[in-house]
Amino acid sequence: MLSLPTIARGASTLALAATLLAPVLAPSTPALAEEPIVRDHRDPYARVQVVIKRITIHEDRDWGNGEIAISFTVNSYRAGCTPFSGAACETRLLSGGIPEFSASDDTVKAFDRVIPSYGDSVTDDAISPPFGIPLRPGTQYGLSIRGDERDPTIDDRLGFLNTLITDKDGQVQFGTRTERGFLNDCDLFGGCGTEQAKYSVEYEIRRVPLPDLRPVNIKIYDLPGNPKQLVCAAVQNIETADAGAFEVALKVDGVVPPGGRATAGRLASGDAGELCAEMALPATGQHQLSAVVDEADGVIEFNERNNAYEQAYTAPQQATTSAPEPEATAAKPATPAGAAQADLTVSAIKVNGRVLDGKADCKDGKYAMAVVVKNAGAEKAGAFAVRLAVDGEAVAERPVSGLEAGQEREVRVEDVRLKKGERKVAAIVDPMNPLADSTPDNNELKVTLQCKGDG
């Protein structure tokens, strides 16, 4: 086990080009300093934080004003294992606790304790307070919390709480919830005890505020009087923080040709733009163009697995247009003539697993919702985003790494508030509309609900 180490990071700016940021290794230290290092991305698909918001003591075990200790661990579980089934299946990634506090029956204590924080012990060097807990494909993640009473006259367990950060499909359980575990040493799913824990925990699983860069199309422009062509990749930043300097590598059949790199100094949250390079493309035959963002891993991103986009290129049939004006921004992609295309549609919106049809009423409260997206086209869809809105205001936007032709996928959003009255719920797939979608007019579904009061 080691404590979260320190970091030294920096970047120098050159004329008309930005040097990519790179992590600098530093030795681990017993106490945390200003900022931690990130040693190894290993391609996480999300970075999360867990916040213990408040703890309610339902029963003080010695019927007095007791000192309560709360400790926690974050664990990963190997494929084929049942979460919380024992040490043979799990790897402890992080451990820590909350300072002891005085409490009696029905005491409510607010903490807003962020996991990870400085001082937590970790076994994964990529875990850090500013960059959170990296989640990687093929692994489930869970949070275990233990409560104990530490009075001089009694040392008694208050119980265990085990909860999943990701489900078996790797979907993150974002949102705030309150849970209560059990009073014995058995796992939550083992069925070896029924007595509830003597405390409950309100906690939140949230996204780490980081940028998320993804290329979404490639366009090709003729350059009059020039044997080369202008190849442009549209890039989006689909997360909540601005991105600093980054590079896009434009490749032909997996190789970057001379001049095939372009740099950007900044891309704000929610913005998109084109990075272009003059390149000599093959004059004949079929080829594969690709755009790879931040190949050198200079930008710490929420999702490191959506940084590449591929597009077929047939030299004699490639559609070209005039070069864009200097201030041009991202537009719909130019697709090679006759190429197969994806066709993303929103086929349903679900609330608590039930398909919304506009006939069912709801009550004022929070709901677990899901947007069902289908690719009805003949080609795989690249990375895209799904936005859920209530009464015209976006409540969540979720990135999706891609969707095979003919496949369907549920994109879930937790804790969506539906207030009393008429509510208009809308789901939009790829709201910035960058994909080569054969029928982009079917990318939205709207449902109107009548919500009663909570009584």
N, C-alpha and C positions, 0 to 999 in steps of 0.2 A: 504494500500500500504506500502511496506517496501523497503528499499535499500538492495542491495545484501550484505550478511553478510560475515564474515571472516571464515576461516577454519583452523583446526589443524588436520593434518593427519600424521601418522607415522607407521613404521613397524619394528619389530625386527627379526633378522635372527637366527634360531636355527640350530644345527648341522643336516645336511641332510634334513632339512625341512624349509620352509619359512612360517612365520606367515602372514595370509591374512590381507590386509589393510582394515581398517574400518573407515567410516566417524565419526567425532566427532562433536557433535552439539555445536553451539555457538550462542549467542543471536544476533538478528539483530541490526544493528547500522545505524545511519543516513548517514554515509559516508563509502565507501568501503575501506577495508584495502588490504592486500597483495593478498589473495586468498579466494574465496567464498566456502561456505559449500555446500555439496550435501546431503540433508536430506532424500530424498525419490525418489527412482528410478521410481517406478510405471511402470516398464516395457516399456520404450520407444522403438520404433522400429528404430528410427534414432535420431541423435542430429545434429542440423544445426546452422549455423551462417548466418546472413544477413549482407552484406557489402554495405553501400551506397558509391559508388565509386566517382561519380561526379554529379553535378547539373548544368544544363544550364538554365539561366534566359532568356526567350524569349522576355518578355516585362516588363520593369520597370513601374509600374502603375502610378507613378507621374512624369514620364519623367525626372527624375533626378537620381542622384546617391543614391539609396535607401538602407536602412538597411533591410536585408532579414532574417526572422526567419523560420527555418524548424523544425517541430516536428513530431514524429512518434509513433505508437503503434503497438504491435503484439497482435493479438486476436485469440481466438479459437471459433469455432462455433458448436453449438449442432447439433446432428443428426436430419435431417428433416428440418433444417433451410437453408435459402438462405444466403450465406455469404454477409456481409456488409448491411444487411437489418435492422439493428437497435439493440439497447441495449438488447432487449428481447431475442435475439438469440446468443449474443456473451458474452464472458468473456475476459476482458482485462488482458493479461498476463504480459505485459511489456510496459513501456513508457519511452521516452527520447527525446533528440533533438540534434541539431547541433548548436554551438555558432553562434550568429548573424554575418552576413558578409555583406560587402558593395558590391553592384552590380548595373549594369545598363543593358540596352538591350544587349543581346547576350553574357553576361558574363558567362564563364565556370569556375566553382570552383571544384577542386579535394579535396576529403576528406578522402576516405578509412575509413569511420567510421564503426567500427564493432559493430553489435548488437547481443548479449548483451555486454556492456562494464561496467566498474566500474562507478557508479553514476547513472545508469539506475534504475528506480523504478520497482519492480516486485511484482506480487501476487502469484507466484509459486516458492516455495523455491528451486526447482530443477534447476531453471535457473541460470546460472553463466557464466562468461566470458570464463574460460578454458573448460567448458563442454557444452556450448551453450544452445540452446532451445530444450528440449526433446519433441519429437512428439509421440503421443500415438494413438493406434488404435481407429477407430470409431469417430474421431474428425478431422475436417478441420481446417487449420491454414491460417491466412492472415496477410498482412502487410498494414497499412494505413499511408500515409504521408500527412502532411498539410503544405502549404507554405503561409506565411503572410509577408506583408511589414510593417515595423515599423518606418516610418519616423515621425518626429514631426507633420507634416502637414497632414498626411494621414495614416490610418491604414486599409489596404485593403487586402482582401484574394487574393492569387495567385492561389488557387485551391487545390483540393484533388486528391490523387492518391491511389487507392485501388488495391492490387494485391494479388494473392493467393500463399502461400508457398507450399500447397499440393492441389491436385485435389480431386474430390469426391471419388476416389478409394483409397486415401491415398498415392498416389505416389508423391514424393517430386519433385518440379520443379527446379532441380539443374541447375546452369548455370548463365551467365551474360546476361542481357537484358536492354534495355532502353525503358521507358514508360512515357506516358503523360496522366494525368487524366482530370478532369473537373473542371470548375470554380465555381460550386455551391455546396450545401450541400448534394445533392442526391448521392446515392451509384452508383457504376460503372455500375451495371446491371439494374438499375431502369428505365432508359430511360427518366429521368425527366430533362435532360439538354444535350445540344450538344456543347456548347462552350468549347474549349479546355483550359486546365490550362495554365498559363503563364510561366510555367517552366516544365522541364522534368528531370527525375532521371535515371541515370545508376546505377544499383545495381546488386549484385551477391548473389545467395543462394548457400552456399557451405557446404561441410561436415566438421564437427569438427574433427581435427586430433587426433583420439583416436584409441586404439586397438579394435578389434572385434573378440572374441574367439568363435569358434563353433566346437563341436564334430561332426565327419562325419562318423565314422564307429566303430564297435567293432570287435575285433578278439580274438580268443581263442587258446591257445597253451597248449599242454601236457607238463608236467614237469616229466621227467623220475624219477621213484622211489619216487614220491611225490603224495599223494592222491588229492592234490589241483591242480588247473589249473591257468595258467597265463592269465588274462583277460586284454586286452589292448584297450584303446580308442585313436583313432587318432584325433588330435585337430589341427585346422588351426587358424591362425590370419589373417583375410582377409581384415583388414583395414590398415591405413597408419602410425600407431604409434606402437612401441614395447609394449608388455605387460610385466608387472612385475610378481611377484609371484602369482600363482593361484593354485587351487585344483580341481581335478576331482573326483566326487563321482560315483562309479560303483555300480549299483543297480540291484537286482534280484526281480522282481515283486514289484518294488517300494521301496524296503528296502535295505539299505546298509549293507551287511554282514560283519563280522569281517575281517579286513584287506582290505576293499573295497574302500579305499581312496588313492589317489596318488597326489603328489605335484610336481610342476615345478617352477623353479626360474625365468624363462624368456622365452618369445617366441617372436622373432623379427617379424616385419611387413612382411607379405607374406610368412612366414615360416610355416611348419607343423611338427608334431612329435607325438610319441606315449607315453602315460603314462600308466603304467602297475601295476597291483596288483595281489598278490597270493590270490585266493579265492576258497572256497569249493562250487562248483555249484551243483544244484539238480541232483541226479542220474537218475531220470525218469521224464517223463511228459513234457508238453509244458509250457514254461515260457517266460517272457518278460525281456530282459536285457535293461538297459538304462545307458547312461553316461550323467552326468550333470556337466557342467563346472561352476566354480565360484558360487556355490550355496549360499555362504555367502555374495555375492555382494561386494567382496573386491576390484574388478577391475571395474573402471568406463569405460563402453564400448559404442561404437557407437550404437550398437543394443543389447538390453538386452533380446530379445525374441527368440534368436536362440541358446540358451545355452544347449539344451537337444536333445539327439538322442536316438531312441528306435530301438530295433532289436529283432525279434523272436528267441527263443532258444528251440530246441527240443533235450532233452538230448541224446537219443540213436542215433540220426542221425547227431549230431553236427560234422561238419568237423573240424578236428584239424590238426595242423602242429607242427613241432619242434619249440622249443622256439627260439626267434630271438637272434642274436648276440647283445652284449651290445650297439653297435653303430647303430643298425637298426633304420630306419626312417619309416614314414608312407608309406604304400603300399595299394593296392586294398583290400577291405574288404573280409574276409572269410564269405560267406553266407551259412546259414543252408541248407543242401541238400533238394531239392524240394521246397524251399521257393519261393514265388512270388517275382518278382523284378520290379523296376521302369525301364523305358526306356525313357530317356530325349533326345529330338531331337530339333534342330533348324530348324523350318519349314519356316521361312521367315525373311528377314531384310527389314524394312520399312524406308523410308525417307519422312518426312512431311506427313505421313499417307499413302504413296504409296509404294507398294511392289516392291523392286528392282528385276529386272529380267535380268540385264546386257544389255538390249537393250536401255534403256532410258539414255540420256546424263544428265549431271549436269553442274552447273556453279561454279566457284570458290567462296566459301563462307561457312557460317556456317549453319548447318542443325540440326533439331530435328529428331533423329533416334530412332528406336525401334527394339528390337530383339524378335521375336515370338518363345516362347519355348513351346513344347508340351510334355506331359508325355504319351507315347504310351504304357506303360507297364501296368501290372495288379496290381501294388502296389504303394502306395503313395511314392513320392520322398521326402526325408528329405531335410534339408537346403543345398543349392548349390549356386554357383556364376555364373554369365554370364559376359564374357569378350568381348568387342568390340575392334577391331584392324583395323587400316588403314595402308596399306603398311607394314605390319608386326610389327607395333608398337602399343602397347595397349594404347587406349585413355580413356578407362573407364572399371571398373569392379564393378558390382552391385550384392549385396547379395540378395537371394530370400529365404524366410523362408521355402518353401516347395511347392509341387504341387501334387494335387490329381490325381489318375489314370484317364486317358482319358481327362484331362483338359488342357487348353491352357492359356498362360499368356504372355502379352507384357511387356517387360522390357525396359524402356525408358532411353535414354541418350540425354541430351540437348547440343547444341552448339558444334557439331562435325564439325571440319574444313575439308573440301575437297578442296584441291588445284588444280590448273590447271594441266591437263595432265591425264595420266592413273592412276587410283586409285584402289587398291585392298582392298576391305572391307571384313573382316572376323568376324564372331560371333562364339564364342565357349562357350558351356555350361559346367560348372564345369571344368575349365581348369586344376585344380590339380587332377582331376579324382579320387575322393575318394569314389564315390557312388557305391552301388551294382547295377550297370547298366547292363541290360541284353545284350545290344548291344552298347558298348562304342565307336564303330567306326563311329557312326552317330551323334556325338555331335558337329559337326562343319559345318558351311555353308560359302562359299566364293562367292563373286560377284565382277566382274571387271567393272569399270565405266570409261567413258571418260568425263572429266570435262573441259569445255571451260573457257576462261577468263571471268571476271565479266562484261565486256563490251559487 
